[in-house]
Amino acid sequence: TGYAFTFASNGSLTAVGSSNQSGSWSTYTDSGKTKMDISFSATDGPFESISDDWDVLSATSSKVELKHTSGGDGSIDYLTFEKI
């Protein structure tokens, strides 16, 4: 099942799908890299998994590609948002 995410200009974030979730997002620069923080209040499941700081690999008006490297085991996750 997929989700539709709405990133509002005020930093609020909404995911609509089989369950609805509210959260927040922001971007900033750290050590020359553009970062995106995504935060949901969920403590487990897919929303807990994407609540983190992500490196922005690329961003256009219709697509954002993100990468996160775990501080624990060094595993790498990728996340892509596309405009529908």
Salt bridges, closest charged atoms under 4 A:
ASP52 OD2 - HIS68 NE2 3.26
ASP53 OD2 - LYS35 NZ 3.57
ASP53 OD1 - HIS68 ND1 3.82
ASP55 OD1 - LYS35 NZ 2.86
GLU65 OE2 - LYS63 NZ 3.69
